[in-house]
Structure formats: structure tokens, C-alpha cells
Amino acid sequence: MIKKVLIANRGEIALRVHRACKEMGIATVAIHSEADRDAMAVRLADESVCIGPAPSAQSYLKKSQIIAAAEITGADAIHPGYGFLSENAKFAEMVEAHGLIFIGPTAEHIRTMGDKIAAKQAMIANGVPVVPGSDGGITSIDQAKKVARDIGYPVLIKAAAGGGGRGMKVAEDEDALETAIKTAKTESKAAFGDDAVYLEKYLGKPRHIEVQIIADTHGNVCHLWERDCSLQRRHQKVLEEAPSPALTDEQRNEIGDIVAKAVQKMGYRGAGTMEFLCENGQFYFIEMNTRLQVEHPVTEMITGIDLVREQIRVADGKKLSFSQDEVLLVGHAIECRINAEHAETFVPSPGTITDFHAPGGPDVRLDSAVYSGYRIPPHYDSLIAKLIVHGRSRKECVMRLRRALDEMVVGGVDTTLDLHRKLVEAEDVVDGNYDIHWLERYLGLK
């Protein structure tokens, strides 16, 4: 039985994992860099260990130091959160090789789903619809031209080991194809150490729909409905909601069942998310994230299920605490990612928070590890808070979100609060009428 969990992360997700552990009676160990000595998770955890200097490469990405911290403190398990080492197959292997429990999928599934080509092939084998494109990596320009002619322009070139929009380029016609491939390969090599790319049909106005699943080691798999993550800037999600305003009940039931059956065939364990592009009622698989998602709270709000708690239970060998029939979809939830960035230029704004007030009231949740006097370090991602609200209907949810955004105060640094305040007043957002390119058009980036 898991008695002590080392949290291999920082910021709001470290605090989120700590809270779940404490409610389960499990002790926690917070690791931290020298820059995060005053972090909230470090203050609240039962124990803390400094694992290195501020740069991630010397602290949060140091596998051996994290495992040493777990052994020194007597932790039974390691929760990787999201980002950093959460989808690093080698880390998962190292954790288990040292007799510790990795709270996540097997290294094999992390490795397979981390390779976008292998992931796509696995989905085809398990009956999941995929975007038309190359069967594997592009090995020559002539091959790319043939595939592009077959599926039609425009086409999208994507890094096999990619993520976050890096190594991703659009070719509108054959003249642009060769340059797009070379650029994508160069970016992919620089970002991931792998220049393999593949080609897909570029969809004009799709929604970004993702399905949350969780599976135990006893063959039980449940989907927890879908999230709509279409409001993005440069492939980075800005606002997410559940359920999607673009889907019918029939569509969400159908894609949920397809995903759950595929995951069961894979023998997957733990939490995961299958991401799709959806256009004209058709779903196309793009990738699977083998970890907890940043936007998991909206799923928790509409289902009442604590995903982190279930992750820990599954890792401990227990069965899921619910069946598919018990996963009810109640009301509507929206999450705003609040970053320490200028609301118009998106330039990061590290510094000291001089004033901080969290919104409250019915069905308002703020996942954040910052406080008045906290110094935001310049070394990490600029996400400082996630504001999540729930309502009985989408309209009620939007109105509640407007009110909560107006109440929230973060002083001393620039934040994207003003952007979110504008978004929830925009007619298309209020109506749920947007696609993955909408926000960039709104911001004048397209």
C-alpha cells in the first residue's frame, strides 16, 4: 500500500497532487530547485528536498537526483504531474527498477504514444479514426509529394516526436512542400533530437476535442467524456471547457466508446487523454497524452471524480472506484489558464506578486500555488493559476466565469486576466462557435 508519495514537479500541479494525497492519508515529499524554496507545495508537504539549481535541466529533469530523493525520504511512489518527466519512458523505467511505483502508465505505452507515427499506427490497429496522411515517416520529397497529391492540399507536416506546435508546418501547395518539410525537420531535430516527420491532411476549421480515460490493472476502462480545447494560440491551449458545445450526445457517446475500447485493447493503465480534431462531425486522432492534463479540472467538475486520487489508487493496484454507468455528466465547466504574461504581447512577466485575491462563491475553483509576496521565477512555464467554474448550464457557467474573472486580483506582474475577460464577452465564445484558428484570428495573428 502506498504510504508516501514524492511529487516530481512544481507549481500548481505539485500542490494539486499534495492535496489529493493528504485527503487519502498519504504523506508527501516535495522536491524543489533553489528557486522554488518558498513554493506553496514545499511549505505544505510533510518533507522537502532541494534537488539542484534553478534551471530545469539541473533540477526537475535530473532523473537520478529525483530517485535519490525518493529513496532518502522513504517514498513508496513518484507522481510526475505533467510536463518535465511525466512522459519520459526512461524515467518510468528507472523508477520501477529502483523498486518504486510510478504513478502513470507503463514505460512501453509512454514510449509508443510519444512517437506520433507509432501512436497513429496503434490507433489504426485499434479501430480509432485518424487524419488521412502518410503511413509512417517521410523518407523523401517524392514520397511526400505523392501522399500530398493523394490526400489533397493543404497538408500539415508534423514532428514524429513533437508536441506544443514545434516541428509543425503547413504547405499550401506543392511549391511550398519541400521548404516546409526541411523547416519542420530542422525544428524537430533542435527541439527533440529527432528529425523524423510525417504528413497529414490539413483541416480548415476543426475543433480540438480530447477524451479523458482512466484504466486500472484489472481490465476496467472508463471514459470521462470530452473536453473542448479549441481556443489556442500557437498550438498552446488558452481556455478549455467540458462538455464540448459542438458535439451532440450521440457523438460524445460514440467517440467515448471508441476510445475506451481502444485503451482496453492496449492494456493501458492509469490516466490518459486521446486528442482529436473534429470537423463536420468526423473525428481524427492526433495524439495521446500518457499523463494528467493541465485541463483535467473541468472533467472533475462535470463528473465529480478526483482524477489524481484515481491515478494513485490504480498505481496501488486497486480497481477503479466507479463503473462507466456511474460516470455522469452534470452541467458545464470552463477553465481559464492564467499566465504571468502581458495580455497582448504575451511576453513573460516574472517578478513579485504584490497583491493577490482569489475569487470565490458557488462552483468556483482556483488551482494555484501563488500568494501575495510570492516571487515568480523566470526559469519555468509562465502558468500561475487555473480558474475553473461550473454551472448547471453553459450559459450559467459563462456568467459565473465573468463574475469570477472580475473578482480575481493579481498585482505586481502582468497576467492574461484581461485577455480572458475579453474572451468571455466575445460573441463567438459565448455562443460556442469557434475552431482551433479562431483565437489567432481574434488576436490578429492570422
Secondary structure, DSSP 4 states (H G I P E B T S, - for coil): ---EEEE---HHHHHHHHHHHHHTT-EEEEEEEGGGTT-HHHHHSSEEEEEE-SSGGGTTT-HHHHHHHHHHHT-SEEE--SSTTTT-HHHHHHHHHTTPEESSS-HHHHHHHHSHHHHHHHHHHTT--B-SB-SS----HHHHHHHHHHH-SSEEEEEEEEETTEEEEEESSHHHHHHHHHHHHHHHHHHHS---EEEEEPPSS-EEEEEEEEE-TTS-EEEEEEEEEEEEETTEEEEEEES-TT--HHHHHHHHHHHHHHHHHHT--EEEEEEEEEETTEEEEEEEE-S--TTHHHHHHHH---HHHHHHHHHTTPPPSS-GGG----SEEEEEEEESB-TTT--B--EE--EEE---STTEEEEE---TTPEEPTTS--EEEEEEEEESSHHHHHHHHHHHHHH-EEESS--SHHHHHHHTTSHHHHHT---TTHHHHHTT--
